[in-house]
């Protein structure tokens, strides 16, 4: 959803409903739904958190060892290109980021994502391609899955395109020159972690492996995925809500907005290990590295997912982020200022680097 451990405040800006419209539902701080179906995503929570949601514009001049490029299209892509790509004869693996936000909020240009994925691009090193996803309730699932698969198709198309064509986007040309699309890793934050599973499965089923050549999904990295059941897990009931950035109310409302009409949280989109989902033995999945936050509300269902993958004979590694809450690594302030949070973020980056190097 959004990073935990941000400081709270009782003072929140007031946003009035536009004339002639009534608020029919809301998720505190994040969004309001009006009676005409429109949605207002103006942030009304703690103002000190607002900088984390500010968009970072692209830049072609190197900063901190990388450049940042936007490639407009269907879907829009954002590319983090490490400077080492220009110095190496070998192409770099590709990490495709599917952002979180409960399927309802956030954007890949936000600082919270930028600070982590710019760091990851340089640390691995890898070309990081962030995907702009649709948002519910205007566009419910499976729209997000369709967009994730479309991003892979677009990445393959760029890799196969001819250099110096009249329509060649300069950023796409840089991506084509640097990226080894035979080593694509899907990574997702929170609800984006669900999409790692769902997009990887769809790509594995979609027309067979040959239709993707030269692109190959080599691995998946769900970070604190939003896997749940209709019945509360023990961690949902017993874990403390340590910030306004991830609460049971958010979890319930975002998923109600995002799942198909009439579906419960036992739907395969949110419970791929449940009875309504295809048997995991039959689902084509790459090797997985699953990151689980020890203090996360969805910790227990995350671990249940990992156990189900193992039982199905899938290759899965688990990293437990000790003492951390949901999406802690996206909170730049905590990562920079708190030694323990900073160390856990480093452990996460190191685990991802190791996983990519071995697959």
Backbone torsions as a table, in degrees:
resi	resn	phi	psi	omega
1	UNK	NA	-84.6	177.4
2	UNK	-146.8	162.0	-171.4
3	UNK	-65.2	138.9	175.8
4	UNK	-83.9	173.6	174.0
5	UNK	74.2	15.6	174.3
6	UNK	-80.0	145.2	-180.0
7	UNK	-63.5	139.7	178.9
8	UNK	-99.3	160.5	175.8
9	UNK	-147.3	152.3	179.1
10	UNK	-84.6	-15.0	-177.5
11	UNK	-91.6	116.6	179.9
12	UNK	-127.3	140.3	178.5
13	UNK	-65.1	145.2	179.8
14	UNK	-97.7	129.6	177.1
15	UNK	-117.7	120.1	-176.9
16	UNK	-86.0	147.2	177.1
17	UNK	-67.3	139.1	176.9
18	UNK	-59.4	151.3	-178.6
19	UNK	-57.0	134.0	176.7
20	UNK	86.0	-2.3	179.0
21	UNK	-122.1	147.3	178.6
22	UNK	-118.6	141.9	174.2
23	UNK	-76.6	123.7	179.6
24	UNK	-104.8	-17.9	176.3
25	UNK	-162.8	157.9	-178.3
26	UNK	-156.1	152.7	169.0
27	UNK	-116.0	114.5	-170.0
28	UNK	-47.8	123.8	177.7
29	UNK	87.8	-30.2	-165.6
30	UNK	-103.7	-49.8	-176.7
31	UNK	-156.4	158.7	174.9
32	UNK	-132.1	136.3	179.1
33	UNK	-106.7	129.2	-177.9
34	UNK	-98.4	165.4	-175.4
35	UNK	-67.7	-15.2	176.3
36	UNK	-93.1	6.2	178.1
37	UNK	90.7	-7.8	178.7
38	UNK	-76.6	161.1	-174.9
39	UNK	-130.1	134.9	174.8
40	UNK	-110.9	118.9	-179.5
41	UNK	-105.5	23.5	175.0
42	UNK	-61.8	127.3	-179.7
43	UNK	-69.7	124.7	178.8
44	UNK	-122.9	17.0	178.8
45	UNK	-90.2	-158.1	-178.5
46	UNK	-54.1	123.7	-174.9
47	UNK	-65.2	-25.1	-179.1
48	UNK	-69.9	-13.6	177.2
49	UNK	-86.2	-14.0	-174.4
50	UNK	-57.3	-38.6	179.1
51	UNK	-57.3	-28.4	178.7
52	UNK	-65.7	-19.4	-177.4
53	UNK	-103.1	6.7	178.5
54	UNK	-76.4	136.2	179.2
55	UNK	-71.6	142.6	176.1
56	UNK	-101.8	119.4	-179.1
57	UNK	-72.1	155.7	178.6
58	UNK	-69.2	160.3	177.7
59	UNK	-149.8	134.0	-179.0
60	UNK	-91.1	-19.0	175.9
61	UNK	-85.9	136.0	-174.2
62	UNK	-60.1	138.0	171.5
63	UNK	-133.0	127.9	177.3
64	UNK	50.6	36.0	172.6
65	UNK	87.6	14.4	-179.9
66	UNK	-154.8	165.5	170.6
67	UNK	-119.7	162.5	-173.7
68	UNK	-131.1	126.1	-172.4
69	UNK	-133.8	143.2	173.6
70	UNK	-107.1	137.2	176.0
71	UNK	-120.8	99.6	-179.5
72	UNK	-66.1	152.6	177.6
73	UNK	152.5	-158.5	-179.1
74	UNK	-117.3	98.3	-3.5
75	UNK	-88.2	170.6	173.5
76	UNK	-68.2	138.9	-179.9
77	UNK	-122.7	147.6	173.7
78	UNK	-122.8	129.2	-171.3
79	UNK	-118.8	123.4	171.3
80	UNK	-97.7	117.9	-174.4
81	UNK	-117.0	107.9	179.6
82	UNK	-64.8	145.3	178.5
83	UNK	-61.9	-27.4	-179.2
84	UNK	-61.0	-21.4	179.3
85	UNK	-61.8	-32.2	-179.7
86	UNK	-77.9	-17.6	-174.7
87	UNK	-101.5	-8.8	-175.0
88	UNK	-107.6	141.3	175.8
89	UNK	-76.7	-19.1	-179.3
90	UNK	-95.1	143.4	175.4
91	UNK	-73.7	157.0	-176.1
92	UNK	-98.7	149.2	172.3
93	UNK	-61.5	162.0	-177.1
94	UNK	-115.9	129.8	174.2
95	UNK	-110.6	115.7	179.9
96	UNK	-96.7	115.7	-176.9
97	UNK	-94.3	128.0	175.1
98	UNK	-111.5	108.0	-168.5
99	UNK	-71.5	159.2	178.6
100	UNK	-89.5	-160.6	-178.6
101	UNK	117.5	22.1	177.5
102	UNK	61.9	24.2	-177.1
103	UNK	68.6	2.9	-170.6
104	UNK	-121.2	-23.8	-174.8
105	UNK	-138.3	172.2	171.2
106	UNK	86.5	166.6	-175.2
107	UNK	-148.7	142.7	-176.6
108	UNK	-65.0	-14.3	179.1
109	UNK	-81.3	-9.2	-177.1
110	UNK	-61.7	147.6	-179.1
111	UNK	-57.4	-36.8	-177.5
112	UNK	-58.1	-38.8	176.7
113	UNK	-79.3	-41.6	-176.3
114	UNK	-55.9	-48.0	-174.3
115	UNK	-63.5	-31.2	-179.7
116	UNK	-84.0	-44.0	-174.1
117	UNK	-78.5	-25.2	169.8
118	UNK	-65.9	-42.7	177.1
119	UNK	-62.3	-44.5	-177.7
120	UNK	-64.7	-40.6	-180.0
121	UNK	-57.1	-42.2	-178.6
122	UNK	-77.3	-32.6	-175.4
123	UNK	-74.3	-36.2	-172.2
124	UNK	-65.6	-50.8	-16.7
125	UNK	-79.6	155.9	-179.9
126	UNK	-156.2	157.9	168.4
127	UNK	-81.8	120.6	178.5
128	UNK	-100.9	126.5	179.6
129	UNK	-117.0	109.8	-180.0
130	UNK	-93.9	137.3	-174.1
131	UNK	-107.0	130.5	172.8
132	UNK	-80.3	118.3	-174.8
133	UNK	-100.8	154.7	172.6
134	UNK	-68.6	164.6	-177.9
135	UNK	-125.0	138.5	171.4
136	UNK	-87.5	156.8	9.0
137	UNK	-84.7	-6.1	-179.6
138	UNK	-60.6	-37.9	178.6
139	UNK	-132.2	107.9	-178.5
140	UNK	-84.0	164.7	170.0
141	UNK	-58.1	142.5	15.1
142	UNK	-92.3	20.7	-177.1
143	UNK	-54.9	-38.1	-178.9
144	UNK	-66.5	-37.1	178.4
145	UNK	-68.0	-44.8	178.2
146	UNK	-57.5	-41.7	179.6
147	UNK	-67.4	-39.5	177.5
148	UNK	-61.5	-43.1	177.1
149	UNK	-65.9	-39.7	178.0
150	UNK	-62.0	-34.5	177.2
151	UNK	-63.9	-40.3	176.8
152	UNK	-65.4	-41.3	177.6
153	UNK	-61.9	-40.8	-179.7
154	UNK	-67.5	-39.3	177.4
155	UNK	-61.5	-43.1	176.8
156	UNK	-62.9	-42.6	-179.7
157	UNK	-61.7	-41.5	178.1
158	UNK	-63.4	-41.8	-179.4
159	UNK	-63.4	-32.3	-177.1
160	UNK	-90.9	-9.3	-176.3
161	UNK	-70.2	154.9	-178.0
162	UNK	-82.8	132.1	177.1
163	UNK	-61.0	151.5	172.9
164	UNK	65.7	19.7	175.0
165	UNK	-73.1	160.6	-175.9
166	UNK	-61.4	-30.1	-176.2
167	UNK	-99.8	14.3	-174.9
168	UNK	-73.9	115.6	175.8
169	UNK	-71.0	132.4	-178.9
170	UNK	-55.9	-39.3	179.0
171	UNK	-68.3	-38.0	176.9
172	UNK	-64.4	-36.9	177.5
173	UNK	-63.6	-42.5	176.8
174	UNK	-62.4	-41.1	178.3
175	UNK	-62.7	-45.8	-178.8
176	UNK	-61.2	-39.6	-177.6
177	UNK	-71.0	-29.8	-172.3
178	UNK	-97.2	-24.8	-166.0
179	UNK	-93.7	134.9	169.6
180	UNK	-98.4	95.4	-174.1
181	UNK	-77.5	-0.6	171.8
182	UNK	-80.9	-4.0	177.1
183	UNK	-132.7	76.7	179.2
184	UNK	-103.6	131.4	179.2
185	UNK	-119.0	126.6	175.4
186	UNK	-87.7	131.9	177.2
187	UNK	-131.2	141.5	-178.1
188	UNK	-147.3	142.4	-179.5
189	UNK	-99.3	124.5	174.5
190	UNK	57.6	-117.5	178.1
191	UNK	-59.8	-26.7	172.6
192	UNK	-62.9	-26.7	174.9
193	UNK	-65.7	-37.9	172.9
194	UNK	-57.6	-42.9	-177.2
195	UNK	-66.9	-29.6	175.3
196	UNK	-56.5	-50.1	178.8
197	UNK	-62.2	-48.8	-172.1
198	UNK	-70.6	-39.9	179.4
199	UNK	-72.0	-41.0	177.6
200	UNK	-61.2	-42.3	178.9
201	UNK	-64.3	-42.6	179.9
202	UNK	-65.4	-41.4	178.4
203	UNK	-64.8	-36.1	178.5
204	UNK	-68.6	-30.5	-179.9
205	UNK	-87.5	-24.6	-165.2
206	UNK	-74.5	95.1	171.1
207	UNK	68.5	9.7	178.3
208	UNK	86.7	160.1	-175.2
209	UNK	-62.2	-33.8	-175.1
210	UNK	-62.4	-28.5	-177.4
211	UNK	-70.4	-12.9	-178.5
212	UNK	-98.6	-11.9	-176.2
213	UNK	-54.6	133.0	8.1
214	UNK	-88.4	1.3	-176.6
215	UNK	-75.3	138.7	176.3
216	UNK	-140.8	128.9	174.4
217	UNK	-81.4	107.8	-173.1
218	UNK	-90.1	-17.1	-178.2
219	UNK	-173.8	163.1	177.1
220	UNK	-129.6	143.1	-176.9
221	UNK	-132.9	82.0	174.1
222	UNK	-77.2	124.8	179.2
223	UNK	-109.1	112.6	179.6
224	UNK	52.9	51.9	-175.2
225	UNK	-61.9	153.1	-178.7
226	UNK	-86.3	51.6	177.0
227	UNK	-85.2	128.3	-175.4
228	UNK	-145.7	175.0	170.1
229	UNK	-125.8	165.3	177.0
230	UNK	-62.1	-36.8	175.7
231	UNK	-83.2	138.1	179.7
232	UNK	-62.3	138.3	171.7
233	UNK	-80.7	168.3	178.7
234	UNK	-62.4	-40.8	-179.1
235	UNK	-67.2	-32.8	175.8
236	UNK	-65.0	-37.5	-177.6
237	UNK	-78.6	-31.7	-170.0
238	UNK	-107.8	-24.1	-178.1
239	UNK	-74.0	142.9	177.8
240	UNK	-78.9	141.4	174.0
241	UNK	-79.0	102.9	-169.1
242	UNK	-87.0	2.7	176.3
243	UNK	-166.9	170.9	175.5
244	UNK	-76.1	-2.9	-172.6
245	UNK	-88.0	-11.6	173.9
246	UNK	-157.4	105.5	-177.8
247	UNK	-127.9	164.5	177.4
248	UNK	-63.2	-34.6	177.7
249	UNK	-63.3	-43.7	175.8
250	UNK	-59.6	-48.2	-178.3
251	UNK	-57.0	-49.4	-176.9
252	UNK	-65.4	-46.4	-175.0
253	UNK	-71.8	-42.7	179.3
254	UNK	-60.2	-43.3	-179.2
255	UNK	-70.3	-32.7	174.9
256	UNK	-64.3	-36.8	176.7
257	UNK	-69.8	-33.6	-167.1
258	UNK	-94.0	-35.1	-177.7
259	UNK	-70.2	157.4	176.1
260	UNK	-55.5	148.5	-179.0
261	UNK	-51.5	129.7	177.2
262	UNK	87.3	-8.3	-178.0
263	UNK	-79.8	151.9	171.9
264	UNK	-103.7	177.5	-179.8
265	UNK	-69.9	-5.4	173.0
266	UNK	-80.8	1.1	177.7
267	UNK	-61.8	146.9	179.7
268	UNK	-56.1	-24.9	179.1
269	UNK	-66.1	-28.5	-179.4
270	UNK	-116.6	-10.2	179.0
271	UNK	-139.3	70.4	-177.1
272	UNK	-68.8	-10.4	178.0
273	UNK	-99.1	5.9	-175.5
274	UNK	-92.4	177.6	-175.5
275	UNK	-67.6	-27.0	-178.9
276	UNK	-79.1	-15.4	-176.8
277	UNK	-88.3	156.8	174.0
278	UNK	-60.3	145.9	176.5
279	UNK	-53.8	132.1	-176.0
280	UNK	-61.5	-25.1	176.3
281	UNK	-59.7	-28.9	-176.3
282	UNK	-92.5	-5.1	-175.0
283	UNK	-91.7	122.5	179.9
284	UNK	-75.8	106.5	-177.8
285	UNK	-125.5	145.5	173.6
286	UNK	-80.0	175.3	171.2
287	UNK	-55.9	144.6	-175.0
288	UNK	-123.8	140.5	165.9
289	UNK	-116.0	113.6	-177.5
290	UNK	-107.9	124.4	177.3
291	UNK	-98.2	127.8	-176.5
292	UNK	-123.5	125.2	179.0
293	UNK	-85.6	128.2	-174.3
294	UNK	-58.7	-35.9	-176.6
295	UNK	-100.1	16.9	-175.9
296	UNK	-77.5	142.7	173.8
297	UNK	-58.4	-33.5	-177.5
298	UNK	-100.5	21.5	-179.8
299	UNK	-55.8	-49.1	-172.5
300	UNK	-65.8	-39.8	178.4
301	UNK	-73.9	-27.5	171.4
302	UNK	-62.6	-46.8	179.5
303	UNK	-66.7	-35.6	176.7
304	UNK	-62.2	-40.6	176.7
305	UNK	-59.8	-45.1	179.6
306	UNK	-62.0	-43.0	178.5
307	UNK	-62.8	-38.9	179.9
308	UNK	-66.9	-38.0	176.0
309	UNK	-61.7	-45.4	179.2
310	UNK	-60.7	-46.0	-178.7
311	UNK	-62.2	-27.3	178.8
312	UNK	-86.4	2.3	179.0
313	UNK	81.4	16.9	179.2
314	UNK	-84.8	154.4	177.3
315	UNK	-84.0	117.4	-176.7
316	UNK	-143.3	135.4	171.6
317	UNK	-115.6	146.5	-177.5
318	UNK	-124.2	129.2	173.1
319	UNK	-114.0	118.9	176.9
320	UNK	-96.8	122.6	178.9
321	UNK	-86.8	96.6	-172.3
322	UNK	-64.1	129.5	175.9
323	UNK	73.0	9.5	-174.5
324	UNK	-107.6	155.0	176.3
325	UNK	-101.6	-175.3	-173.8
326	UNK	-60.6	126.7	175.3
327	UNK	54.0	36.1	-177.8
328	UNK	-56.6	-34.2	-173.4
329	UNK	-69.8	-14.6	178.5
330	UNK	-85.3	-11.0	179.3
331	UNK	-86.5	92.5	-175.4
332	UNK	-56.0	-37.8	-177.6
333	UNK	-63.5	-45.8	179.8
334	UNK	-67.8	-40.6	179.3
335	UNK	-61.7	-40.8	-177.1
336	UNK	-78.2	-32.2	-168.8
337	UNK	-107.0	-24.2	-179.1
338	UNK	-103.4	118.8	-175.5
339	UNK	-59.1	-39.0	-177.8
340	UNK	-68.3	-46.2	178.2
341	UNK	-61.9	-41.2	177.7
342	UNK	-61.0	-40.3	179.2
343	UNK	-67.3	-40.5	179.4
344	UNK	-66.6	-36.1	176.3
345	UNK	-64.6	-39.8	177.7
346	UNK	-64.0	-41.6	177.1
347	UNK	-59.7	-39.2	178.6
348	UNK	-65.1	-46.9	178.4
349	UNK	-60.4	-44.0	-179.8
350	UNK	-63.2	-39.2	179.6
351	UNK	-65.8	-40.8	178.4
352	UNK	-65.3	-44.1	178.6
353	UNK	-58.3	-44.9	179.9
354	UNK	-64.0	-44.5	-179.1
355	UNK	-61.1	-46.0	-179.9
356	UNK	-63.2	-40.0	-177.4
357	UNK	-65.4	-24.0	-176.7
358	UNK	-97.8	1.5	-177.3
359	UNK	-133.8	NA	NA
